[in-house]
Amino acid sequence: MIANNFALESLRECLANAPSVELKGMALLRERPSEAGFFPPLDMPRAVIAEAVTELVIYTQRSQHAAEQLAKLAPIPLTTISLLDYGL
């Protein structure tokens, strides 16, 4: 849970400094020429394909869980920002 005193700039900095994730499945797709299509070559070991797919499925599930947790966060009032154009 994010504390109320967690500044917006601190959150932005934290997210910007998060390392990017290199998934094996995405690396395998990048290595393939575009005319070869989506499917892996026949000589690729099944274990490599299974590992890449498993990693992608786990990453997708974790991302979905994180998105669900973020959606449950309570709104934090922004008292330091004034939006004069949308005042009621």
C-alpha positions in Angstrom: 0.0 0.0 0.0 1.3 3.5 -0.8 1.5 5.8 2.2 -0.3 9.2 1.9 3.0 11.0 2.3 4.5 9.4 -0.8 5.1 12.3 -3.1 4.0 12.1 -6.8 7.5 12.9 -7.9 8.9 10.1 -5.8 6.4 7.7 -7.4 7.3 8.9 -10.9 11.0 8.5 -10.2 10.5 5.0 -8.8 8.6 3.9 -11.9 11.0 5.6 -14.3 14.0 3.8 -12.6 12.4 0.4 -12.7 14.5 -1.9 -14.9 12.8 -3.1 -18.1 12.1 -6.8 -18.3 13.6 -8.9 -21.0 11.4 -11.9 -21.8 12.9 -14.8 -23.7 9.8 -15.1 -25.9 10.1 -11.5 -27.0 13.8 -11.9 -27.7 13.1 -15.0 -29.8 10.5 -13.1 -31.8 12.9 -10.2 -32.4 15.5 -12.7 -33.7 13.1 -14.0 -36.3 13.0 -12.3 -39.7 9.6 -10.7 -40.4 9.0 -12.9 -43.5 9.4 -16.0 -41.4 6.2 -15.4 -39.5 5.2 -15.9 -35.9 6.0 -19.6 -35.5 9.4 -20.7 -34.3 11.8 -22.6 -36.6 11.5 -26.4 -36.6 15.0 -26.9 -35.3 14.4 -24.9 -32.1 14.4 -27.1 -29.0 11.0 -27.6 -27.5 12.4 -26.9 -24.0 13.4 -23.3 -25.2 9.9 -22.7 -26.5 8.2 -24.1 -23.4 10.4 -22.0 -21.1 9.7 -18.8 -23.2 5.9 -19.4 -23.2 5.9 -20.2 -19.5 7.8 -17.1 -18.7 5.4 -15.0 -20.8 2.3 -16.5 -19.1 3.7 -15.9 -15.6 4.7 -12.3 -16.5 1.2 -11.7 -17.9 -0.4 -13.0 -14.7 1.8 -10.9 -12.5 1.1 -7.8 -14.6 -2.7 -8.4 -14.4 -2.4 -8.9 -10.6 -0.4 -5.6 -10.3 -3.0 -3.8 -12.4 -5.8 -5.1 -10.2 -4.0 -4.0 -7.1 -3.5 -0.5 -8.5 -7.1 -0.3 -9.4 -8.0 -0.9 -5.7 -5.9 2.0 -4.4 -7.9 4.8 -2.8 -7.7 8.2 -4.5 -5.1 10.6 -3.0 -6.2 14.3 -2.9 -3.9 16.6 -4.8 -3.7 19.6 -2.5 -0.6 21.1 -4.1 -2.0 21.4 -7.7 -4.6 23.9 -8.7 -6.7 23.2 -11.8 -8.3 26.6 -12.4 -9.7 25.5 -15.8 -11.9 22.8 -14.3 -13.0 24.5 -11.1 -16.6 23.8 -10.0 
